[in-house]
Amino acid sequence: MRYLVRCLAHALILLAAISVLTFFFVELAPGNYFDEMRLNPQISPETVESLREKYGLDRSLPARYWEWILSVARGEWGFSFANNLPVAPLLWSRAANTLVLTLSATLLAWALAIPLGTWWAAFGERRWWDRLWGFGTAALLSVPEILLALLFLLVALETRAFPSGGMFSVHAAELSTWARLRDLGWHLILPGTVLAVSSLGVLIRHTRASVAEALAAPYVRAVRARGISERRLLFRYVLPVAANPLITLFGFSIGSLLSGSLLVEAVMGWPGLGSLLLEAILARDLYVVIGAVMCSAIFLVAGNLVADVLLYLSDPRIRAE
């Protein structure tokens, strides 16, 4: 239990540090929403200054940070100048969309990586397809996510086999619940596949390395000498041992896919945190930028916490600490 408490304390400290750095870096960036308003000849300088005073932008940086912390405690997360409403409603709807995309891509990537990496480690050594798998995973590692997104988008536009953007069809409001879920899944195919494929190379390689290390252990050779089948050997003796490093990698993969989803969302028109962040940056809506970055950080830290909990449950050595 002390292990979990320590992990939770580290997560809270990390989030606090990220909030300070994010707030100060965004606030210190040149230009803001009201600087853009000054360029409008129809808005007087007095009006701009009164708005700055209204939203506290004339105060010192530490005072503004403290006010933002209080707004987070109230559940508002600051105020969106461009949308004229609190940031929280914008964040929660977009964060849910990003979470759907990220979790779907994570499940797809791991569902492919575990069997492929295990097969490569168990049956692919010293054969011609070992080099083929090595080349294929290296190619997946070297392809940028934005290039994959553009290629998939081009295929969708040329073939019209998949939706090229959005989360639902235009007539989705008229559909039943199950039909809406099918429509969501149909729109999820392209961005989810792009995210899963972008991380597949590294996940396959890590799975292969973990399984190969477990296969090389002396106890595995002893069990194999008893004449046990390879299938039973893998599932009963090898995979449980190889699972620990993969569980740790699981948390990091969520963070990696989340950071990649922000770019994929902007390219493929998925209405998540990535597209919200891009809109806020273009509008210089600073509290929306801060909120979107903090939501991404929360997802990343939560993914690592999930990995820590799974590791705690699967490894009796950690529970014995």
N, C-alpha and C positions, 0 to 999 in steps of 0.2 A: 504493500500500500504506500510506503514511503517513496517508492519509485514513481508511482503515479502522481503523488502530491508534488514531487520534485519536478516532474515533467510539466505539470500544470503551472507551477510557479515560473518555470523558465518561459513557458508560452506567454503568460501575462506580462512578464518583463520585456519579452521581445516585442509584443504588440505595443506596449507603452513607448518603447524606443522608436519603433516604426512610426507611431503617430506623431512624435515630436519631430523626427527628421522630415516626414512627409509634409507636415504643416509648415515648418519653417522654410523648406526648399520651395514649396509652391507659393507661399506668401512673398518670398524674396525674389521670385521670378519677375522680370520686368513686364509691366503692363497688367491691367486687369479689366474687368467688365466696364467699370466707370471711366477708365481711360478711353475706351472705345466710344462711350457716350459723349465724351467731350468733343469728338470729331463730328458730331451731328450738329449742324448750325441751328436746328430747331429747338435744341435743348440748351438752356442758359447755364453758365458755369455755377450760378447760385443753386440751381436745381440739383446739379451733380454733387455739389458739396453737401447739400442737405441730405441727399441719399447716402453719401458716404458716412455722415454722422449718424444717420438713422440705423445703419447696419454695423456701426462700430469700427469702420475702416480707418477712422482718424485716431484710434487708440494705438498704444504700443503693441509690439508683436507678442510679448508674453501675456498681456491682457486679452488680446484677441484669441490666443490659444486657450486660455482659461475659460473664456466665454464659449468657445467651441466645445470644450470638454463638458461644460454644463449643458449645452444643447444636445450633446450625445446622451447625457444622462436623462434628459427629458424626452429622448426618442426622436429628436428633430434632425440631428446631424447637420446643423447649419441651415442656411437659406440659399436657395437657388435664385440668383438674380435674373437669369435668362427665362426661367419658367415661372417666377413669382410665386413660389410655394416652398415649403420645407424640403430638404434633400431626401429625407427618409423614404417617402412614397416612391420617388424615382428609383432609389437604390434597391428597395425590396423587390419590386417587380422585375427589374433587370437582373438582379442577383439570382433570383429564382431561375430565370432563363439560362443564365450562365452555368448554374449548378446542374440543370438538366443536361446541358450539352457536355459539360466536363465529366459528370458521372457516367453518362452513356459511352463517351469515348474511352474512359478508364476501364469500364467493364469489357468493352470490345477488345481493347488492346491487350488486357491481361488474359482474356479468354483465348486469344490467338497465341500470345507469347509463351504461356506456360506449356501447352502441349508441343509447340514447335521447338522451344528451347530444350525441353526434356528429351524429345526425340533426337534432336541434334547431338546432345551429350551422350545419350545411351546407344544410339545406333549409327551415328554419322561419322564417327572417328575413323581416320585412315581410309576414307573412301573418297571418290571423286566429288560427291555432293557435299563433302565437308568444305571444300574450297568454294563450291557454288553458294552454299549458305553463307559463308564468310563474306563473299563478294556482295551477295544480296543485302545482307544486313548493313554492310559498310555503305552501300548505295543509299539505303534508307536513312542512314545517319547523316549523309552529306547533302540530302535534298532539303532546301529551306522550306519552311511551312508555307510561306507566302507563295512560292512557286507551285507547291502542291495544290493550294487553294485555287490559284488561277487556272491550273490545268483542269481540275475538277469542275470549276465554274465554266470553262470553255466547253467541256464535254456536255454539261447540262444545257448550255445555250444551243449547241449544235444539234444534239439529239432530242432535246425536250423530253428526255426520259425521267428527269428529276427536277424538282423546283430549284430555281437558280437563286433564291433568296427568301427572306422572311421566315416566320415560324408557323404561320397558318395560311390557308388559302383565303381568298377574298370572301367567300361564302361560308367560312367556318362557323360564324355565329348562328347560322341556320341549321347546323348539323346536330345530331344527337351526341351524347357524351362519348360513346365508343367510336363514332365516326370522327369526332374531333381528335381523339387519341390516335387514331390511324393517320389522320392528316398531320398531326404533330410528328409522328414517327416517320412519315414520308418526307417531311421537310428536314428531319434530323439526319437523314442518311448521308448527305454530302458533307456537311460540316463535321459530323461525328466521325465519318470515315477519314477525313483529312487529319483530324487530331489524332485518331488512333494510329494511322499509318505513320505519322510523323514521329511517334514515340516507339513504334514497334521494333525498330532495329536495336535500340539500346536495351529494351526489355528482353528481347530474345537472347541477346548476348549475355546479359546478367543471369538469366535463367539457366542458360547453358553452363556458365561458369560455376554457379552454385551446385547444380546437379553433378557436373563433372568432378567437383571437389569432393562431394559426398560419395560418389562412386569410387574414388581413389582411396577412401578410408580403409584401414586394415580390417575393420569389422565387416565391411561389405564383401571383401574377398573371402573372409571366413564363412559368411552366410552363403555366398555363391558356391563355395566348395561343398556345401551340404546338398547341392543339387536343386535348390529352389528355383522356380521359374523366374525369368527376367521381369515379367509383369508384376508378380507378387513382390519381388525384390524392390522394384521401383516404388510401388505404392505403400509398402509397409515399412521399409527401412531407409530408403533414399530420400523421397520427397519430404517426409517430416523433418529430416535434418536440414535439407536444403531450403526449407520454408523460411527460416529466421532471417537470413539476409534479404530474401525477397519481400518479406513483410516490411522491413525497414525501407526498402526501395519503393514499396507501394505508396507510402506517404509522400515521398519526394516526387513520385510520378504524378500524383494529383496536383501538386504545385506546378510541375513542369507543364502539364496539360492545361492548367488554368492560365498560366502566363501565355501559352500558345493560343488559347481560345480567344484572348483579347484581340489578337491580330486576325485570327480566322473570322471572328464576328464582324470586324470592320470590313473585311474583304468580301465576305459572303452574305452580308446583310442580316445576320442573326441579331435580334434585338436584346443583347445582353450588356454586361458591364463594359465590354470592349467598345461597342458602338456608342454607349453613353459617355465613356471616357473621351473618345474622339470628338464627340459633339461638344462636350464641356471644354475641352482644350481649345477648340476652334472659337467657341464663344467666350473664352477666358472666364468661365464660371467656376471660380476657384474652390468653393466649398463642395461642388459636385465632383471636381477632380480629386480633392482630398478624400471624399467619401468613397469614390470608386476604388481608389488605391487602397484604402483601409479595408474595404470589403474583400478585395483580392488577397490582402495580407491575412485577413481572418480565415479565409478558405485555406490558404497555404498552411498556416499554423494548425488549423483544425485537422488537415490531412496528416500532418506529422503526429498530432496527438492520437489520431486513430491508429496510426502505425505503432505508436508506443503502447497503446492499450492492447492491440493484437499481439504484439511481441510479449507483453506481460502475461497474457493468457496462454500463449503457446510455449513459452520457455519456463520450465520449473526452476531453473537456476536464478532467474530474475525475481520470481515470486519468493524465493528463499532468502533474498537479501534483507 
